[in-house]
Every structure is written in C-alpha cells, then in structure tokens.
Amino acid sequence: MGRGGRPSTSLPLWDSEPGAESGAGAGRRGRALSPSSTPFRFSFPLTALRVAAARRVRVREGTWMDESEAVEQTAELVERVAAIDVAKASGVLCLRLPHERIEGRRTQRVWNVGATTNAILELGDHLLCQGVTRVVMEATGSYWKPWFYLLEARGLECWLVNARDVKNVPGRPKTDKLDAVWLCKLAERGMLRPSFVPPKPIRELRDLTRLRSVFIGERSRNRQRIEKVLEDAQIKLSSVATNLFGVSGRAMLEALIDGERSPQALAGLARGRLVSKHDALVEALTGQFDDHHAYLCRLLLDTIDRITVQVDELSQRITAQLAGIRLPEADGGAGRPRGAPGGTGEADLLSLVERLDEIPGIGRTAAEVIVAELGPDMRVFPTSGHLVSWAKLAPRTIQSGGKSGRTPRSAADRPSRAGSPG
C-alpha cells in the first residue's frame, strides 16, 4: 500500500545484458533482459509518470530483445480545488490547497456540509474566500442539483462528472470521506471531464418538454387500458376502426358507457370511411359489455381528457418559453440562422424550431425536444461527431479476439461533455 492509502504494485526491474546478433536477430541491436532482485514500486494516481514500456521479443534459442517506448504523462495541477460527495441530506466536502509555507506540498481538509440552501450558500462564500477555482461533484440522482446551481450562482466554476469516470480503484475501502478525497485528487490532476449542463432557461425548457413526454406516454397507456377493457367485454372495435379514439370510435365508446347495447345502433354512429364497414362493425360491437366495463371506461376516458388538457397547456408554455430565449450570437454573426433578423438578440428559439420543422421527418414536437435537449449553442460540441455521440446515436465498437461488433451506446458510455472524445 502506497502513501495515503493508495494501492501500489510491485514490478521486477530488468537488468540489461548484451544480446546476440546472429541468425534471426542479425541486424537488430539490443540487450537481453534478466529479472532484477530490486522491485520497483509505484502508486496511482501520479502527478508525473514516466514509464519505459518494454516489450520483449523472442529472437532465437531463448534470447530476448526489448523494444522500449518512453511514455511521459504530466497532469495539469489545479491548485485550489474542492470536491463534494453528495447525498440527500448532506455532502462530504474535500478541499485541497497549496501549503502556506512549504512549496510543493498540499493541505487537505474534509468535513460534512448540510444539503440545505443556507448551508450551501455559506459553503460557497467560504470557497470563494479560499480562492477555489473549481468545484467537482458526481451526478448522483438529482441530489447534485442544489449544490451545482447554488454554488454556480455564487460565481464558482462547477463541474458535474460522470460516476463512471470517477469509479474507485478495486480493493480500496469505500466511504463518503474517501470518495470525496479521491474525487478531489482526480480533479486536482485534471483527470476528469465535465458533463454538459445547459443554462437555466434551457433547463426549464427541458423540464417542460420532458414532462410533456411523460404525460403523452401516460395518455397512451390509458388508451391501451381501455382497449383491454373492451377485449374483456368481447368488443372488437379496434379490429375494424383504425383509430379507436377518433370521432367515430369516441362516439361509440360514449354510447356504450351511456347504456346503449344495440350493435346496429352503435354501428350507425360511424362517420367517414367507417360507414362502408357497417356489417363488420355490427359483428365487432356484439359482446358482453356491462356496467362494470362502462365504469372503467368512463374513468379512463376522463383521465385521458384531463391529460390532454395538461399536454395542451404544456405546449403553450413551451411556445412561450421558446419565444423568450434569444439565440446566442456567434463571432461575426456566423451563428445566426439564415433568414433570421440581424443584430444581437433579435432571433429567438421559436425561429430555430420553425427551421427544424422544415426538415423532412422532424415535426414540431420533435423540433422542440431537440432544441430543449441540445440547447441553441452548438459551440459546446466541437464536431458533429461529438454531438451524435453525446445524443446516444453513435454505436460503440467492441473488438475482442479478432472479432468486432457494434452495439448502441448506453447512457453510461456517453462522453461527459461535447469536448471529450466520443
């Protein structure tokens, strides 16, 4: 075990001996390697690491030659950094600063902080007084949000990092304190990548579009429940009508709920192209629909109508939110959409949604979701490949044993930020 409880590994050094230069090894100069009795110990993470990666090559009759490549890694040191291991009620904070008197040494302090607004704001003031330039935290559920938003509002640079990137080394003890220290050391050495956290207006827009998607999904589930109730009552209306909740289907459902049981009378409510399917409708509407089924359908239809009203209200709110967010102005106005009004702040996200709506295959709702998820500023994505990778649309390549396969990227495999390799 190395200093600070870090895991260490012992490797044998190889002593050099003159190698043979005959036969298959002719023309290749090198030295044979033999194990040394002195082990070389190293521990991770290291601020500066220089390793000679020796690859032994079998030449002839037990003679080994080495091909070595020097690898040098120097991490960028963040002098004043803090890391928070967040939880629901509190967080463990680790603060690492340069030593006041001894050059090259670091001081470390770890303590608990409550997850309340006043405690976090007080922490932000303390970190500003200490000259902290970066605060790092894991994306743990939604518990990171108050820490990130409040400290960011205090003027601190906050980084949200993927938990996969800060996974602890196997074999190390795991506590909240050790996790905070580990996270702080990784941030100190520049070994982390920040996640993409959009600005507040885009976050609010994203909340609206995601909630609308949830409501739309819930409405679809209730429609499927109504179809299951009709199947239980031997009503095969969905086998004849394409849309069970269209004008004709809804009229028949309302009539069934109100007590109408005659298949001929129910089939007479058909409109449009369903009129030509009168005989099939009579056969499909012959079943065992009773008051119990009517009660369930009434309850589900009222829920669907209520959700529809909420979806419409959300759509109106999304439109208003889009109209209130201005497009970012790129250098020289190059980032302004073509056809948008000139000048800073004259184009809003509503015009961007309308432009996306012109693309075949993208409707109004999909365009609003794209803007809400990605934001209007594409400068956070260096290339289109980073954008596609972050959006989970780029398959991941897996190669093992000479065989290659491509699988969709999971959420854990996303690059944390557009600037990171995808």
C-alpha positions in Angstrom: 0.0 0.0 0.0 1.5 3.4 -1.1 1.3 6.7 0.7 -2.2 8.0 1.6 -3.7 4.5 1.4 -3.3 4.3 -2.4 -2.8 0.9 -3.9 0.7 0.1 -5.0 2.0 -2.5 -7.4 5.4 -4.2 -7.3 7.1 -4.9 -10.6 10.5 -6.5 -11.2 13.1 -4.4 -13.0 15.0 -5.9 -15.8 18.8 -5.7 -15.9 20.4 -5.3 -19.3 22.9 -7.7 -20.8 24.5 -7.7 -24.2 22.3 -9.6 -26.7 23.3 -12.0 -29.5 23.4 -10.6 -33.0 23.2 -13.7 -35.2 20.7 -15.7 -37.0 17.2 -14.3 -36.8 18.4 -11.5 -34.7 21.1 -10.3 -37.1 20.9 -6.7 -37.9 18.9 -5.9 -34.7 20.8 -4.4 -31.9 19.5 -4.8 -28.4 20.1 -6.2 -24.9 18.8 -9.3 -23.3 16.8 -8.8 -20.1 17.0 -10.6 -16.8 15.0 -10.2 -13.7 16.4 -7.9 -11.1 16.2 -8.6 -7.4 15.1 -5.0 -6.6 11.4 -4.4 -7.1 10.1 -1.2 -8.5 7.0 0.2 -6.6 4.6 2.7 -8.0 1.2 4.0 -7.0 -1.6 5.8 -8.7 -2.5 8.5 -9.4 0.8 10.1 -10.1 1.3 13.8 -11.0 4.2 12.9 -13.3 4.7 9.4 -14.7 7.4 8.2 -16.9 7.4 4.5 -17.7 9.6 2.6 -20.2 7.1 0.1 -21.6 9.4 -2.7 -22.5 8.1 -5.3 -24.9 10.2 -8.5 -25.0 10.7 -10.1 -28.4 11.7 -13.8 -28.8 14.7 -13.9 -31.2 16.3 -17.4 -31.1 17.1 -20.1 -28.6 15.9 -18.3 -25.5 17.4 -15.0 -26.4 15.1 -12.0 -25.7 15.4 -8.5 -27.1 13.4 -5.5 -26.0 11.6 -2.7 -27.8 11.0 0.1 -25.5 8.9 3.2 -25.8 9.1 6.1 -23.3 5.6 7.3 -22.2 5.5 10.6 -20.3 2.4 11.9 -18.7 2.2 15.2 -16.8 -1.1 16.1 -15.4 -2.2 19.7 -15.2 -2.4 20.6 -11.5 -5.4 22.6 -10.3 -4.0 24.5 -7.3 -7.2 25.2 -5.4 -9.9 22.7 -5.9 -12.9 21.2 -4.0 -14.9 18.1 -4.4 -18.3 17.1 -3.0 -19.6 13.6 -2.4 -23.3 14.5 -2.5 -26.2 12.7 -0.7 -29.8 13.6 0.1 -29.4 15.3 3.4 -25.7 16.3 3.4 -22.5 16.1 1.5 -18.9 15.4 2.3 -16.5 18.1 1.0 -12.8 17.8 0.4 -10.7 20.9 -0.1 -7.2 20.8 -1.3 -5.0 23.9 -1.3 -1.3 24.7 -1.6 0.6 24.7 1.7 1.2 28.1 3.1 4.9 27.7 3.9 6.2 24.6 2.2 6.4 24.8 -1.5 5.3 21.7 -3.4 3.1 20.4 -0.6 -0.7 20.3 -0.4 -3.1 20.7 2.5 -6.3 18.8 2.7 -9.4 19.3 4.8 -12.6 17.1 4.8 -15.8 17.9 6.5 -19.6 17.5 6.3 -21.9 20.1 4.9 -25.7 20.1 5.2 -27.7 20.0 1.9 -29.8 23.0 2.8 -29.9 26.3 1.0 -28.2 28.4 3.7 -25.5 25.8 4.3 -24.6 25.5 0.7 -24.5 29.3 0.2 -22.3 29.6 3.3 -20.0 27.0 1.8 -19.9 28.9 -1.4 -18.7 32.1 0.4 -16.1 30.0 2.2 -14.8 28.5 -1.0 -14.6 32.0 -2.6 -12.6 33.2 0.3 -10.2 30.3 -0.1 -9.7 31.2 -3.8 -11.1 27.9 -5.0 -11.3 27.8 -8.8 -13.1 24.6 -9.4 -15.8 22.5 -7.6 -16.4 19.0 -8.7 -19.3 16.6 -7.9 -20.7 13.3 -9.1 -24.0 13.1 -11.0 -25.8 11.3 -8.2 -29.5 11.1 -8.9 -31.0 14.6 -8.6 -29.1 15.4 -5.3 -26.4 17.2 -7.1 -28.7 19.9 -8.4 -28.9 22.2 -5.4 -25.1 22.0 -4.9 -24.4 22.8 -8.5 -27.0 25.5 -9.0 -26.3 27.4 -5.8 -22.5 27.2 -6.0 -22.7 28.3 -9.6 -24.9 31.2 -8.7 -22.1 32.2 -6.2 -19.7 32.6 -9.1 -17.8 29.3 -8.7 -16.9 27.1 -11.6 -18.8 23.8 -11.0 -18.1 20.6 -12.8 -20.6 17.7 -12.9 -18.8 14.5 -13.8 -19.9 11.0 -14.8 -19.8 8.5 -12.0 -18.1 6.0 -14.4 -15.1 8.3 -14.8 -14.5 8.6 -11.1 -15.0 4.9 -10.3 -12.9 4.0 -7.3 -10.0 1.6 -7.7 -11.0 -2.0 -6.8 -9.7 -3.1 -3.4 -9.8 0.3 -1.9 -12.1 0.9 1.1 -15.2 2.9 0.1 -16.6 5.6 2.4 -18.1 9.0 1.8 -14.9 10.7 3.0 -12.6 8.6 0.9 -14.8 9.1 -2.1 -14.6 12.9 -1.7 -10.9 12.7 -1.3 -10.5 10.5 -4.4 -12.7 12.8 -6.4 -10.8 15.8 -5.3 -7.4 14.3 -6.2 -8.7 13.3 -9.7 -10.0 16.9 -10.2 -6.7 18.3 -8.9 -4.7 16.4 -11.6 -7.1 17.2 -14.4 -8.2 13.6 -14.9 -11.9 14.4 -15.2 -14.2 15.6 -17.9 -17.2 17.9 -17.1 -20.7 16.9 -18.2 -22.8 19.2 -20.3 -25.1 21.2 -18.1 -27.2 23.7 -20.1 -28.0 27.2 -18.8 -31.1 27.8 -16.6 -33.5 28.8 -19.5 -32.7 25.7 -21.4 -33.0 23.5 -18.2 -36.5 25.0 -17.7 -37.4 24.3 -21.3 -36.1 20.8 -20.9 -38.3 20.2 -17.8 -41.4 21.2 -19.8 -40.7 19.0 -22.8 -39.8 16.0 -20.7 -42.9 16.4 -18.6 -45.0 16.6 -21.7 -43.4 13.4 -23.0 -44.3 11.7 -19.7 -47.9 12.9 -19.9 -48.2 11.7 -23.6 -46.8 8.3 -22.6 -49.3 8.1 -19.7 -52.1 9.0 -22.1 -51.1 6.2 -24.4 -51.0 3.7 -21.6 -54.6 4.7 -20.5 -55.8 4.2 -24.1 -54.3 0.7 -24.1 -56.1 0.0 -20.9 -59.4 1.0 -22.5 -58.7 -1.5 -25.3 -58.0 -4.2 -22.7 -61.4 -3.5 -21.1 -63.1 -3.8 -24.5 -61.3 -7.1 -25.1 -62.6 -8.3 -21.8 -66.1 -7.4 -22.9 -65.7 -9.1 -26.3 -65.9 -5.8 -28.1 -63.6 -6.0 -31.2 -63.9 -2.4 -32.2 -60.2 -1.8 -32.7 -60.1 -4.6 -35.2 -62.3 -2.6 -37.6 -61.6 1.0 -36.7 -58.1 2.2 -37.3 -58.3 4.8 -34.6 -60.3 3.7 -31.5 -60.3 7.3 -30.2 -61.2 9.1 -33.4 -64.6 10.8 -34.0 -66.5 7.5 -34.7 -64.7 5.4 -32.1 -65.2 8.0 -29.3 -68.9 8.3 -30.2 -69.4 4.6 -29.9 -67.5 4.5 -26.6 -69.6 7.2 -25.1 -72.8 5.4 -26.3 -71.6 2.2 -24.7 -70.9 4.0 -21.4 -74.3 5.7 -21.5 -76.0 2.3 -21.7 -76.5 1.7 -25.4 -76.1 -2.1 -26.1 -77.6 -2.5 -29.6 -74.8 -3.3 -32.2 -76.9 -1.8 -35.0 -77.4 1.5 -33.2 -73.8 1.6 -32.2 -72.7 0.9 -35.8 -74.9 3.7 -37.0 -72.6 6.2 -35.2 -69.9 5.6 -37.8 -68.6 8.5 -39.8 -66.4 8.8 -42.8 -64.9 5.6 -44.2 -66.3 3.5 -41.4 -69.8 3.9 -42.9 -68.8 1.3 -45.6 -67.9 -1.2 -42.8 -71.4 -1.3 -41.2 -71.7 -5.1 -41.2 -68.2 -5.6 -39.8 -68.9 -3.0 -37.1 -72.2 -4.8 -36.1 -70.2 -8.0 -35.7 -67.4 -6.3 -33.7 -69.8 -4.5 -31.4 -71.6 -7.7 -30.4 -70.3 -8.6 -26.9 -70.8 -8.7 -23.2 -70.3 -5.0 -22.3 -71.9 -4.3 -18.8 -71.9 -1.6 -16.2 -68.6 -2.7 -14.7 -66.9 -2.1 -18.1 -68.8 1.1 -18.5 -67.4 2.4 -15.2 -63.8 1.5 -16.1 -64.1 3.1 -19.5 -65.6 6.3 -18.0 -62.8 6.6 -15.5 -60.1 6.0 -18.1 -61.6 8.4 -20.7 -61.9 11.2 -18.1 -58.2 10.6 -17.3 -57.3 10.8 -21.0 -59.2 14.0 -21.4 -57.6 15.6 -18.3 -54.1 14.6 -19.6 -54.9 16.0 -23.0 -55.7 19.4 -21.4 -52.5 19.3 -19.5 -50.5 18.4 -22.6 -52.1 21.4 -24.4 -51.2 23.7 -21.6 -47.6 22.5 -21.6 -47.4 23.0 -25.3 -48.5 26.6 -24.9 -46.0 27.1 -22.1 -43.2 25.6 -24.2 -44.0 28.0 -27.1 -43.9 31.0 -24.7 -40.6 29.7 -23.3 -39.1 29.4 -26.7 -40.1 32.9 -27.7 -38.4 34.3 -24.6 -35.0 32.7 -25.2 -32.6 34.5 -27.6 -30.2 32.7 -29.8 -26.5 33.1 -29.0 -24.6 35.4 -31.3 -21.5 33.7 -32.7 -18.4 35.7 -33.7 -19.2 37.9 -36.6 -22.8 36.8 -36.6 -21.9 33.5 -38.3 -24.0 31.5 -35.8 -27.2 33.4 -36.7 -29.8 31.2 -38.5 -30.2 32.0 -42.2 -33.2 34.3 -42.7 -33.3 35.3 -39.0 -33.3 39.0 -38.2 -29.9 40.6 -37.9 -28.4 42.1 -34.7 -27.8 40.7 -31.3 -30.7 39.1 -29.5 -33.3 39.6 -32.3 -33.8 35.9 -33.1 -35.4 33.6 -30.5 -35.6 29.8 -30.2 -39.0 29.8 -31.8 -37.4 30.7 -35.2 -34.9 27.8 -34.7 -37.8 25.4 -34.0 -39.5 26.5 -37.2 -36.4 25.9 -39.2 -36.0 22.4 -37.7 -39.7 21.7 -38.5 -38.9 22.2 -42.2 -36.6 19.1 -42.2 -38.5 16.0 -43.5 -39.2 13.6 -40.7 -39.0 16.2 -37.9 -42.3 17.6 -36.7 -43.0 20.5 -34.4 -42.8 18.4 -31.2 -39.6 16.7 -32.2 -38.0 20.0 -33.1 -38.9 21.4 -29.6 -37.4 18.4 -28.0 -34.2 18.7 -30.0 -33.8 22.3 -29.0 -34.5 21.6 -25.3 -32.1 18.7 -25.1 -29.2 20.2 -27.1 -29.6 23.9 -26.5 -29.1 26.5 -29.1 -25.3 26.9 -28.8 -23.6 24.3 -30.8 -20.2 25.7 -29.9 -20.1 23.3 -26.9 -19.8 20.4 -29.5 -16.5 20.7 -31.3 -17.7 18.5 -34.2 -20.8 16.9 -35.4 -19.4 13.5 -34.3 -19.3 14.7 -30.7 -22.9 15.8 -31.0 -24.0 12.4 -32.4 -22.1 10.6 -29.7 -23.5 12.7 -26.9 -27.0 12.2 -28.2 -26.5 8.4 -27.9 -26.9 7.9 -31.7 -23.3 6.6 -32.4 -22.9 2.8 -31.9 -20.0 1.7 -29.8 -17.3 -0.5 -31.4 -16.3 -3.6 -29.4 -13.4 -5.7 -30.6 -12.1 -8.8 -28.8 -10.4 -12.0 -30.0 -10.2 -10.8 -33.6 -14.0 -10.3 -33.8 -15.6 -6.9 -34.0 -19.2 -5.9 -33.1 -21.1 -2.6 -32.8 -23.7 -2.0 -30.2 -25.7 1.1 -29.3 -24.1 3.3 -26.7 -25.6 3.1 -23.3 -26.2 6.2 -21.1 -23.1 5.3 -19.0 -21.0 5.2 -22.2 -21.8 8.8 -23.3 -18.9 11.2 -23.2 -19.4 13.5 -20.3 -19.1 16.7 -22.4 -19.0 17.6 -26.0 -15.4 18.4 -25.7 -14.5 14.9 -24.6 -13.7 12.2 -27.2 -16.7 10.2 -28.2 
